[in-house]
């Protein structure tokens, strides 16, 4: 297929004061072997070295600067400006692996019925060393009710599908999870592929860890809003955080009898209309093991 007949892919990077990581993110996009990429960076008025970094790439990417409501709003603004047939967003501290965009495009071209494809990913540290594999799972809408298993930086979305169900610019915690849930409830078609496509950077300043309690609250609110129920693993993770304030990534969750017991009144209070369901989950948890991984 001629490069001119290949679909244009629009990559959006929302950024705010991420100069420490932004050059590697930009290079991971611009060094891709796919020939038709539109790259858009939406900067929320950074006060660090970000403006200088973006000026160095003048002509190789499009940049929009101005105050926004947060990363979801920034990504959504970028997609409104995008002309591509396939969309993706790559946060300013994440990176693509070589061949990622080509792999995503090839899958969507070969499977015209799929709306979203996502690959495997790695969690990496400040120095780009792999910490461990991102815990992706094959797509299952029922599992999505309990766990955000889609690696967002390794995902590619048809623009026509995104236009029907886009990011909510007012949701700035767990906004990728919110998008996947809404698309799943509307029967959009997802597919997972075994190739590792991206790195998701975990560092002390990452929003997921820096605003850990807010992330728990936001994730539990969206589960309650979409499904009317907060499953035991989320309740237990939140209870553990309230008791020991471990970030549950660099400081792994430490299950204990005290945390398990305390999670019962917490879960009953959070699920007033589904107390029997939660009690059954709570009773089964010791048999299944009540560790949970970090949330979205």
MARVEXLO-454040 format. One record per residue (C-alpha): residue number from 1; residue in three letters; x, y, z. Coordinates in steps of 0.25 Angstrom, whole numbers, plus 5000, padded with zeros to 4 digits. Layout:
% residues N
+-----+------+------+------+------+
!  nr ! rest !   c1 !   c2 !   c3 !
+-----+------+------+------+------+
! NUM !  ala !    X !    Y !    Z !
...
+-----+------+------+------+------+
% end
This chain:
% residues 296
+-----+------+------+------+------+
!  nr ! rest !   c1 !   c2 !   c3 !
+-----+------+------+------+------+
!   1 !  unk ! 5000 ! 5000 ! 5000 !
!   2 !  unk ! 5005 ! 5014 ! 4996 !
!   3 !  unk ! 5008 ! 5023 ! 5008 !
!   4 !  unk ! 4999 ! 5033 ! 5002 !
!   5 !  unk ! 4987 ! 5023 ! 5003 !
!   6 !  unk ! 4990 ! 5019 ! 5018 !
!   7 !  unk ! 4981 ! 5025 ! 5028 !
!   8 !  unk ! 4986 ! 5038 ! 5035 !
!   9 !  unk ! 4989 ! 5035 ! 5050 !
!  10 !  unk ! 4987 ! 5047 ! 5060 !
!  11 !  unk ! 4995 ! 5046 ! 5073 !
!  12 !  unk ! 4991 ! 5056 ! 5084 !
!  13 !  unk ! 5000 ! 5059 ! 5096 !
!  14 !  unk ! 4994 ! 5066 ! 5107 !
!  15 !  unk ! 5005 ! 5073 ! 5115 !
!  16 !  unk ! 5007 ! 5082 ! 5127 !
!  17 !  unk ! 5021 ! 5084 ! 5134 !
!  18 !  unk ! 5027 ! 5071 ! 5129 !
!  19 !  unk ! 5040 ! 5076 ! 5123 !
!  20 !  unk ! 5047 ! 5065 ! 5130 !
!  21 !  unk ! 5041 ! 5055 ! 5121 !
!  22 !  unk ! 5035 ! 5062 ! 5109 !
!  23 !  unk ! 5047 ! 5061 ! 5100 !
!  24 !  unk ! 5047 ! 5045 ! 5101 !
!  25 !  unk ! 5032 ! 5045 ! 5098 !
!  26 !  unk ! 5033 ! 5054 ! 5086 !
!  27 !  unk ! 5045 ! 5046 ! 5081 !
!  28 !  unk ! 5037 ! 5033 ! 5082 !
!  29 !  unk ! 5026 ! 5038 ! 5073 !
!  30 !  unk ! 5035 ! 5045 ! 5063 !
!  31 !  unk ! 5044 ! 5033 ! 5062 !
!  32 !  unk ! 5033 ! 5024 ! 5058 !
!  33 !  unk ! 5034 ! 5016 ! 5045 !
!  34 !  unk ! 5019 ! 5019 ! 5041 !
!  35 !  unk ! 5019 ! 5030 ! 5029 !
!  36 !  unk ! 5006 ! 5037 ! 5032 !
!  37 !  unk ! 5006 ! 5043 ! 5046 !
!  38 !  unk ! 5000 ! 5056 ! 5051 !
!  39 !  unk ! 5006 ! 5060 ! 5065 !
!  40 !  unk ! 4999 ! 5070 ! 5074 !
!  41 !  unk ! 5004 ! 5075 ! 5087 !
!  42 !  unk ! 4994 ! 5082 ! 5096 !
!  43 !  unk ! 5001 ! 5090 ! 5107 !
!  44 !  unk ! 4993 ! 5095 ! 5119 !
!  45 !  unk ! 5002 ! 5107 ! 5120 !
!  46 !  unk ! 5015 ! 5101 ! 5126 !
!  47 !  unk ! 5025 ! 5109 ! 5134 !
!  48 !  unk ! 5037 ! 5100 ! 5133 !
!  49 !  unk ! 5045 ! 5098 ! 5120 !
!  50 !  unk ! 5034 ! 5092 ! 5112 !
!  51 !  unk ! 5032 ! 5104 ! 5103 !
!  52 !  unk ! 5047 ! 5104 ! 5099 !
!  53 !  unk ! 5046 ! 5089 ! 5096 !
!  54 !  unk ! 5034 ! 5091 ! 5087 !
!  55 !  unk ! 5040 ! 5102 ! 5080 !
!  56 !  unk ! 5052 ! 5092 ! 5077 !
!  57 !  unk ! 5042 ! 5083 ! 5069 !
!  58 !  unk ! 5035 ! 5095 ! 5062 !
!  59 !  unk ! 5030 ! 5089 ! 5048 !
!  60 !  unk ! 5030 ! 5075 ! 5053 !
!  61 !  unk ! 5018 ! 5076 ! 5062 !
!  62 !  unk ! 5006 ! 5085 ! 5064 !
!  63 !  unk ! 5005 ! 5092 ! 5078 !
!  64 !  unk ! 4993 ! 5098 ! 5085 !
!  65 !  unk ! 4996 ! 5106 ! 5098 !
!  66 !  unk ! 4986 ! 5111 ! 5108 !
!  67 !  unk ! 4979 ! 5108 ! 5121 !
!  68 !  unk ! 4971 ! 5096 ! 5121 !
!  69 !  unk ! 4963 ! 5088 ! 5132 !
!  70 !  unk ! 4973 ! 5077 ! 5132 !
!  71 !  unk ! 4979 ! 5065 ! 5124 !
!  72 !  unk ! 4965 ! 5060 ! 5119 !
!  73 !  unk ! 4961 ! 5074 ! 5114 !
!  74 !  unk ! 4975 ! 5076 ! 5108 !
!  75 !  unk ! 4974 ! 5062 ! 5101 !
!  76 !  unk ! 4960 ! 5065 ! 5096 !
!  77 !  unk ! 4964 ! 5079 ! 5091 !
!  78 !  unk ! 4975 ! 5072 ! 5083 !
!  79 !  unk ! 4966 ! 5062 ! 5077 !
!  80 !  unk ! 4956 ! 5073 ! 5073 !
!  81 !  unk ! 4968 ! 5079 ! 5065 !
!  82 !  unk ! 4972 ! 5065 ! 5059 !
!  83 !  unk ! 4970 ! 5061 ! 5045 !
!  84 !  unk ! 4974 ! 5047 ! 5046 !
!  85 !  unk ! 4966 ! 5034 ! 5043 !
!  86 !  unk ! 4972 ! 5028 ! 5055 !
!  87 !  unk ! 4974 ! 5035 ! 5069 !
!  88 !  unk ! 4983 ! 5032 ! 5081 !
!  89 !  unk ! 4988 ! 5040 ! 5093 !
!  90 !  unk ! 5001 ! 5039 ! 5099 !
!  91 !  unk ! 5003 ! 5046 ! 5112 !
!  92 !  unk ! 5016 ! 5054 ! 5113 !
!  93 !  unk ! 5023 ! 5045 ! 5122 !
!  94 !  unk ! 5020 ! 5032 ! 5114 !
!  95 !  unk ! 5027 ! 5027 ! 5101 !
!  96 !  unk ! 5024 ! 5018 ! 5089 !
!  97 !  unk ! 5032 ! 5006 ! 5086 !
!  98 !  unk ! 5038 ! 5005 ! 5072 !
!  99 !  unk ! 5027 ! 5001 ! 5062 !
! 100 !  unk ! 5016 ! 5003 ! 5071 !
! 101 !  unk ! 5007 ! 5012 ! 5062 !
! 102 !  unk ! 5010 ! 5003 ! 5050 !
! 103 !  unk ! 5005 ! 4991 ! 5058 !
! 104 !  unk ! 4993 ! 4998 ! 5063 !
! 105 !  unk ! 4989 ! 5003 ! 5049 !
! 106 !  unk ! 4991 ! 4989 ! 5042 !
! 107 !  unk ! 4982 ! 4983 ! 5052 !
! 108 !  unk ! 4971 ! 4993 ! 5050 !
! 109 !  unk ! 4973 ! 4992 ! 5035 !
! 110 !  unk ! 4972 ! 4976 ! 5036 !
! 111 !  unk ! 4960 ! 4977 ! 5045 !
! 112 !  unk ! 4950 ! 4987 ! 5040 !
! 113 !  unk ! 4940 ! 4983 ! 5051 !
! 114 !  unk ! 4949 ! 4987 ! 5062 !
! 115 !  unk ! 4947 ! 5001 ! 5069 !
! 116 !  unk ! 4959 ! 5001 ! 5079 !
! 117 !  unk ! 4971 ! 4992 ! 5079 !
! 118 !  unk ! 4981 ! 4992 ! 5090 !
! 119 !  unk ! 4994 ! 4985 ! 5092 !
! 120 !  unk ! 5003 ! 4981 ! 5104 !
! 121 !  unk ! 5011 ! 4991 ! 5111 !
! 122 !  unk ! 5022 ! 4993 ! 5122 !
! 123 !  unk ! 5023 ! 5001 ! 5134 !
! 124 !  unk ! 5036 ! 5008 ! 5134 !
! 125 !  unk ! 5043 ! 5017 ! 5144 !
! 126 !  unk ! 5050 ! 5031 ! 5143 !
! 127 !  unk ! 5062 ! 5025 ! 5136 !
! 128 !  unk ! 5054 ! 5017 ! 5126 !
! 129 !  unk ! 5057 ! 5004 ! 5133 !
! 130 !  unk ! 5045 ! 4994 ! 5132 !
! 131 !  unk ! 5039 ! 4992 ! 5146 !
! 132 !  unk ! 5030 ! 4981 ! 5141 !
! 133 !  unk ! 5019 ! 4978 ! 5131 !
! 134 !  unk ! 5006 ! 4986 ! 5130 !
! 135 !  unk ! 4995 ! 4976 ! 5135 !
! 136 !  unk ! 4987 ! 4976 ! 5122 !
! 137 !  unk ! 4976 ! 4966 ! 5120 !
! 138 !  unk ! 4969 ! 4961 ! 5108 !
! 139 !  unk ! 4956 ! 4969 ! 5106 !
! 140 !  unk ! 4944 ! 4965 ! 5114 !
! 141 !  unk ! 4934 ! 4976 ! 5118 !
! 142 !  unk ! 4930 ! 4968 ! 5130 !
! 143 !  unk ! 4944 ! 4969 ! 5135 !
! 144 !  unk ! 4944 ! 4984 ! 5132 !
! 145 !  unk ! 4934 ! 4986 ! 5143 !
! 146 !  unk ! 4945 ! 4982 ! 5153 !
! 147 !  unk ! 4958 ! 4986 ! 5147 !
! 148 !  unk ! 4964 ! 4996 ! 5137 !
! 149 !  unk ! 4972 ! 4986 ! 5129 !
! 150 !  unk ! 4974 ! 4994 ! 5116 !
! 151 !  unk ! 4988 ! 5000 ! 5115 !
! 152 !  unk ! 4984 ! 5014 ! 5110 !
! 153 !  unk ! 4997 ! 5018 ! 5104 !
! 154 !  unk ! 4997 ! 5005 ! 5096 !
! 155 !  unk ! 4983 ! 5008 ! 5090 !
! 156 !  unk ! 4978 ! 5013 ! 5077 !
! 157 !  unk ! 4964 ! 5018 ! 5074 !
! 158 !  unk ! 4957 ! 5020 ! 5061 !
! 159 !  unk ! 4953 ! 5034 ! 5059 !
! 160 !  unk ! 4939 ! 5031 ! 5055 !
! 161 !  unk ! 4937 ! 5023 ! 5068 !
! 162 !  unk ! 4943 ! 5034 ! 5076 !
! 163 !  unk ! 4934 ! 5044 ! 5071 !
! 164 !  unk ! 4922 ! 5036 ! 5075 !
! 165 !  unk ! 4928 ! 5034 ! 5090 !
! 166 !  unk ! 4939 ! 5043 ! 5093 !
! 167 !  unk ! 4947 ! 5047 ! 5106 !
! 168 !  unk ! 4939 ! 5055 ! 5116 !
! 169 !  unk ! 4947 ! 5068 ! 5118 !
! 170 !  unk ! 4941 ! 5069 ! 5132 !
! 171 !  unk ! 4947 ! 5056 ! 5137 !
! 172 !  unk ! 4961 ! 5058 ! 5140 !
! 173 !  unk ! 4964 ! 5045 ! 5149 !
! 174 !  unk ! 4963 ! 5032 ! 5143 !
! 175 !  unk ! 4958 ! 5038 ! 5130 !
! 176 !  unk ! 4963 ! 5027 ! 5121 !
! 177 !  unk ! 4955 ! 5017 ! 5130 !
! 178 !  unk ! 4943 ! 5025 ! 5129 !
! 179 !  unk ! 4944 ! 5025 ! 5113 !
! 180 !  unk ! 4946 ! 5010 ! 5112 !
! 181 !  unk ! 4934 ! 5008 ! 5121 !
! 182 !  unk ! 4925 ! 5017 ! 5113 !
! 183 !  unk ! 4930 ! 5011 ! 5100 !
! 184 !  unk ! 4928 ! 4997 ! 5106 !
! 185 !  unk ! 4914 ! 5000 ! 5110 !
! 186 !  unk ! 4910 ! 5005 ! 5096 !
! 187 !  unk ! 4916 ! 4992 ! 5090 !
! 188 !  unk ! 4928 ! 4998 ! 5083 !
! 189 !  unk ! 4937 ! 4986 ! 5079 !
! 190 !  unk ! 4951 ! 4985 ! 5086 !
! 191 !  unk ! 4962 ! 4976 ! 5083 !
! 192 !  unk ! 4976 ! 4973 ! 5090 !
! 193 !  unk ! 4988 ! 4969 ! 5083 !
! 194 !  unk ! 5001 ! 4962 ! 5089 !
! 195 !  unk ! 5011 ! 4972 ! 5084 !
! 196 !  unk ! 5017 ! 4981 ! 5094 !
! 197 !  unk ! 5015 ! 4995 ! 5089 !
! 198 !  unk ! 5017 ! 5006 ! 5099 !
! 199 !  unk ! 5023 ! 5009 ! 5113 !
! 200 !  unk ! 5015 ! 5016 ! 5124 !
! 201 !  unk ! 5024 ! 5023 ! 5133 !
! 202 !  unk ! 5023 ! 5022 ! 5148 !
! 203 !  unk ! 5030 ! 5032 ! 5157 !
! 204 !  unk ! 5027 ! 5039 ! 5170 !
! 205 !  unk ! 5021 ! 5051 ! 5163 !
! 206 !  unk ! 5012 ! 5043 ! 5154 !
! 207 !  unk ! 4997 ! 5048 ! 5156 !
! 208 !  unk ! 4993 ! 5033 ! 5159 !
! 209 !  unk ! 5002 ! 5033 ! 5171 !
! 210 !  unk ! 5003 ! 5048 ! 5175 !
! 211 !  unk ! 4988 ! 5049 ! 5176 !
! 212 !  unk ! 4985 ! 5034 ! 5181 !
! 213 !  unk ! 4973 ! 5037 ! 5190 !
! 214 !  unk ! 4967 ! 5046 ! 5179 !
! 215 !  unk ! 4969 ! 5035 ! 5169 !
! 216 !  unk ! 4962 ! 5025 ! 5178 !
! 217 !  unk ! 4950 ! 5034 ! 5180 !
! 218 !  unk ! 4949 ! 5037 ! 5165 !
! 219 !  unk ! 4950 ! 5022 ! 5161 !
! 220 !  unk ! 4940 ! 5018 ! 5171 !
! 221 !  unk ! 4930 ! 5029 ! 5167 !
! 222 !  unk ! 4931 ! 5025 ! 5153 !
! 223 !  unk ! 4928 ! 5010 ! 5156 !
! 224 !  unk ! 4917 ! 5015 ! 5165 !
! 225 !  unk ! 4911 ! 5024 ! 5153 !
! 226 !  unk ! 4913 ! 5013 ! 5142 !
! 227 !  unk ! 4910 ! 5000 ! 5150 !
! 228 !  unk ! 4904 ! 5005 ! 5163 !
! 229 !  unk ! 4914 ! 4996 ! 5170 !
! 230 !  unk ! 4928 ! 4997 ! 5176 !
! 231 !  unk ! 4934 ! 4983 ! 5176 !
! 232 !  unk ! 4942 ! 4978 ! 5188 !
! 233 !  unk ! 4956 ! 4979 ! 5182 !
! 234 !  unk ! 4954 ! 4994 ! 5180 !
! 235 !  unk ! 4948 ! 4995 ! 5194 !
! 236 !  unk ! 4960 ! 4987 ! 5200 !
! 237 !  unk ! 4970 ! 4996 ! 5193 !
! 238 !  unk ! 4964 ! 5009 ! 5198 !
! 239 !  unk ! 4962 ! 5003 ! 5212 !
! 240 !  unk ! 4977 ! 4999 ! 5212 !
! 241 !  unk ! 4981 ! 5013 ! 5207 !
! 242 !  unk ! 4973 ! 5020 ! 5218 !
! 243 !  unk ! 4980 ! 5012 ! 5228 !
! 244 !  unk ! 4994 ! 5012 ! 5224 !
! 245 !  unk ! 4995 ! 5022 ! 5212 !
! 246 !  unk ! 5004 ! 5013 ! 5204 !
! 247 !  unk ! 5004 ! 5017 ! 5189 !
! 248 !  unk ! 5002 ! 5002 ! 5186 !
! 249 !  unk ! 5012 ! 5002 ! 5175 !
! 250 !  unk ! 5026 ! 5006 ! 5180 !
! 251 !  unk ! 5020 ! 5003 ! 5193 !
! 252 !  unk ! 5012 ! 4990 ! 5190 !
! 253 !  unk ! 4999 ! 4988 ! 5197 !
! 254 !  unk ! 5001 ! 4980 ! 5210 !
! 255 !  unk ! 4988 ! 4971 ! 5213 !
! 256 !  unk ! 4985 ! 4969 ! 5228 !
! 257 !  unk ! 4974 ! 4964 ! 5236 !
! 258 !  unk ! 4971 ! 4978 ! 5241 !
! 259 !  unk ! 4970 ! 4984 ! 5228 !
! 260 !  unk ! 4961 ! 4972 ! 5223 !
! 261 !  unk ! 4952 ! 4974 ! 5235 !
! 262 !  unk ! 4951 ! 4989 ! 5233 !
! 263 !  unk ! 4947 ! 4988 ! 5219 !
! 264 !  unk ! 4934 ! 4981 ! 5222 !
! 265 !  unk ! 4927 ! 4994 ! 5228 !
! 266 !  unk ! 4934 ! 5002 ! 5218 !
! 267 !  unk ! 4928 ! 4994 ! 5206 !
! 268 !  unk ! 4915 ! 4993 ! 5213 !
! 269 !  unk ! 4914 ! 5008 ! 5214 !
! 270 !  unk ! 4919 ! 5010 ! 5200 !
! 271 !  unk ! 4909 ! 5000 ! 5194 !
! 272 !  unk ! 4896 ! 5003 ! 5202 !
! 273 !  unk ! 4887 ! 4997 ! 5191 !
! 274 !  unk ! 4896 ! 4984 ! 5189 !
! 275 !  unk ! 4900 ! 4980 ! 5203 !
! 276 !  unk ! 4897 ! 4966 ! 5202 !
! 277 !  unk ! 4905 ! 4965 ! 5189 !
! 278 !  unk ! 4917 ! 4972 ! 5196 !
! 279 !  unk ! 4916 ! 4963 ! 5208 !
! 280 !  unk ! 4917 ! 4951 ! 5199 !
! 281 !  unk ! 4929 ! 4957 ! 5192 !
! 282 !  unk ! 4936 ! 4960 ! 5205 !
! 283 !  unk ! 4934 ! 4946 ! 5211 !
! 284 !  unk ! 4940 ! 4940 ! 5198 !
! 285 !  unk ! 4952 ! 4949 ! 5198 !
! 286 !  unk ! 4961 ! 4941 ! 5207 !
! 287 !  unk ! 4959 ! 4929 ! 5199 !
! 288 !  unk ! 4963 ! 4936 ! 5186 !
! 289 !  unk ! 4974 ! 4945 ! 5192 !
! 290 !  unk ! 4970 ! 4960 ! 5195 !
! 291 !  unk ! 4982 ! 4967 ! 5188 !
! 292 !  unk ! 4979 ! 4977 ! 5178 !
! 293 !  unk ! 4988 ! 4984 ! 5168 !
! 294 !  unk ! 4989 ! 4999 ! 5166 !
! 295 !  unk ! 4977 ! 5005 ! 5160 !
! 296 !  unk ! 4976 ! 5014 ! 5147 !
+-----+------+------+------+------+
% end
